[in-house]
Structure formats: structure tokens, C-alpha cells
Amino acid sequence: MGLFRRNKNNHKPVIRQIIDLVPRWLIHTCARQFNSDKDGF
């Protein structure tokens, strides 16, 4: 059970805590593949 134990972090929004679990390389790969990383509107 120690493997899944995580410290509570009440200083970050829940969505940020979830995104922190996803490897950064996977986010960048998906953004590049789907051309979804847009700076301007």
C-alpha cells in the first residue's frame, strides 16, 4: 500500500495534481501529434 501513498498537497488545484502524474514527454508528444499547443487565439 506504500506504493500508492501520496502526500496531500492542498496548495495545488486537483487538475494540476493529476497532470503532475502524467510524464511530461507524453504531454509534449500528444500536443505535437494533434497540433494542440497553440499560444494565441
WONOR-V349151 format. One record per backbone hydrogen bond with DSSP energy under -0.5 kcal/mol. CO is the residue of the C=O (numbers start at 0). NH is the residue of the N-H. If there is no record, write none. Layout:
BEGIN
co->{CO CO}
nh->{NH NH}
END
This chain:
BEGIN
co->{0 1 7 8 12 13 14 15 16 17 17 18 22 22 23 24 25 26 27 28 29 30 30 35}
nh->{3 4 9 11 16 17 18 19 20 20 21 21 25 26 27 28 29 30 31 32 33 35 36 37}
END
